Amino acid sequence: MSEAKLEKQRVKELEALGCIVLKAEMLAPGFPDRMILWPGGRVTFEEYKVRPNDTTPLQERWIARLNAQGLVAEVVYFD
């Protein structure tokens, strides 16, 4: 299955949990794919990858930078 279809499925799962899911990758090159606003005020960021693809150095820098600010940014791998 394509990354786009898997991402769409993930968004539906998050929305079913009451999350607001925003397309965030357009904010800056390498920025994580999605910003998730969780019920209760938590904010997380997810970068989506289909194995065996991996993140680029720029994506890794953004994830590290967000985590260094006390936010949660992670890579979600689809098998």
SERO-4910 file (N, C-alpha, C, O; in steps of 0.05 Angstrom, whole numbers):
BEGIN
 pado doro    nc1    nc2    nc3   cac1   cac2   cac3    cc1    cc2    cc3    oc1    oc2    oc3
  Met    A     17    -24      0      0      0      0     18     25      0     40     24     12
  Ser    A      9     46    -13     25     70    -15     26     85     11      9     82     29
  Glu    A     47    102     14     49    118     38     25    137     41     16    141     64
  Ala    A     15    148     20     -7    166     21    -32    152     32    -47    163     48
  Lys    A    -37    127     23    -61    112     33    -57    105     63    -76    107     79
  Leu    A    -33     97     70    -28     90     98    -30    115    116    -40    113    138
  Glu    A    -20    138    106    -22    162    121    -52    170    125    -60    178    147
  Lys    A    -68    167    104    -96    173    106   -110    155    127   -127    165    142
  Gln    A   -103    130    127   -113    111    147   -105    120    175   -122    119    194
  Arg    A    -80    128    179    -70    137    205    -86    161    214    -93    164    238
  Val    A    -91    180    196   -106    204    203   -134    197    212   -143    208    232
  Lys    A   -147    179    199   -174    170    207   -173    158    235   -191    163    251
  Glu    A   -153    142    241   -150    130    267   -147    152    289   -160    150    310
  Leu    A   -131    172    283   -126    193    303   -151    210    306   -158    218    329
  Glu    A   -165    216    284   -190    231    286   -211    216    302   -227    229    316
  Ala    A   -212    190    300   -231    174    315   -226    176    345   -243    171    361
  Leu    A   -201    182    352   -194    186    380   -199    215    390   -194    221    413
  Gly    A   -210    231    372   -217    259    379   -195    279    373   -197    302    382
  Cys    A   -174    271    358   -152    288    352   -159    306    328   -175    299    311
  Ile    A   -147    330    327   -147    346    304   -120    341    291    -99    345    303
  Val    A   -120    333    265    -95    326    251    -91    346    228   -108    348    210
  Leu    A    -69    359    229    -62    380    209    -39    371    192    -20    359    202
  Lys    A    -40    378    167    -18    373    149      3    394    155     -1    418    152
  Ala    A     26    385    165     46    404    175     71    406    157     87    425    160
  Glu    A     75    387    139    100    386    123    104    411    107    126    417     99
  Met    A     83    426    101     85    450     85     97    473    100    102    494     88
  Leu    A    100    471    126    111    493    142    140    499    136    148    522    136
  Ala    A    156    478    131    184    482    124    194    456    112    184    434    118
  Pro    A    214    457     95    226    433     83    235    414    106    249    423    124
  Gly    A    228    389    104    237    369    123    220    368    148    224    350    165
  Phe    A    200    386    152    183    386    176    166    361    175    159    351    154
  Pro    A    159    350    199    143    325    200    117    328    184    106    350    181
  Asp    A    107    306    175     83    305    158     58    317    172     43    332    160
  Arg    A     54    309    197     29    317    210     34    328    238     52    319    253
  Met    A     17    347    246     16    358    273    -11    348    284    -32    351    272
  Ile    A     -9    335    308    -33    323    320    -39    338    346    -23    340    364
  Leu    A    -64    349    347    -74    363    370    -92    344    385   -114    337    375
  Trp    A    -83    335    408    -97    314    423   -117    327    442   -113    350    451
  Pro    A   -140    313    448   -158    323    469   -142    328    495   -125    311    502
  Gly    A   -147    350    508   -132    356    532   -109    374    528    -96    383    547
  Gly    A   -102    380    503    -82    400    497    -54    391    490    -36    407    485
  Arg    A    -50    365    488    -23    354    480    -20    358    450    -39    355    435
  Val    A      5    364    442     11    367    413     35    348    407     55    348    421
  Thr    A     32    333    385     54    315    376     57    319    346     40    330    332
  Phe    A     80    309    336     86    311    308     94    284    298    109    269    312
  Glu    A     85    276    274     92    250    264    102    253    235     90    267    218
  Glu    A    124    239    230    135    236    203    128    207    194    134    188    209
  Tyr    A    117    203    171    108    177    162    128    166    141    136    180    123
  Lys    A    135    140    145    153    127    126    143     98    122    134     85    141
  Val    A    145     89     97    140     61     91    167     47     89    185     56     75
  Arg    A    170     25    105    195     11    104    200      0     76    181     -9     63
  Pro    A    224      1     66    249      5     79    259     34     78    282     40     85
  Asn    A    241     53     70    249     81     68    256     92     96    245     83    116
  Asp    A    274    111     97    282    123    122    281    153    120    277    164     98
  Thr    A    284    166    142    283    195    142    308    207    130    329    195    129
  Thr    A    305    231    120    328    246    109    342    260    132    331    263    154
  Pro    A    367    269    128    380    284    149    365    309    158    365    316    181
  Leu    A    352    323    139    336    346    146    312    339    163    306    353    182
  Gln    A    299    317    157    277    308    174    286    301    202    273    307    221
  Glu    A    309    287    203    321    280    229    327    305    246    323    306    270
  Arg    A    337    326    233    343    351    247    318    364    258    318    373    281
  Trp    A    296    364    242    271    375    252    260    360    275    251    371    295
  Ile    A    261    333    273    251    316    295    267    322    321    256    325    342
  Ala    A    293    323    318    311    328    341    305    356    353    304    360    377
  Arg    A    302    375    335    297    403    344    270    405    359    269    418    380
  Leu    A    249    392    349    223    393    363    225    379    390    215    389    410
  Asn    A    238    356    390    241    341    416    258    357    436    252    356    460
  Ala    A    278    372    426    294    388    444    278    411    457    286    421    478
  Gln    A    256    419    444    239    439    455    219    428    475    201    443    485
  Gly    A    220    402    480    202    390    499    176    379    486    158    370    499
  Leu    A    175    381    459    153    370    444    158    341    438    180    331    443
  Val    A    138    327    427    141    299    419    139    298    389    118    304    377
  Ala    A    161    290    377    162    285    348    174    258    343    195    251    355
  Glu    A    161    242    326    171    215    321    165    207    293    150    219    278
  Val    A    179    185    285    175    173    259    156    149    263    160    133    281
  Val    A    135    148    247    117    125    247    122    109    222    119    119    199
  Tyr    A    131     84    226    138     67    203    114     49    197    102     37    215
  Phe    A    108     47    171     88     28    162    103      5    149    120      9    132
  Asp    A     95    -19    156    108    -43    145     94    -53    120    102    -72    108
***
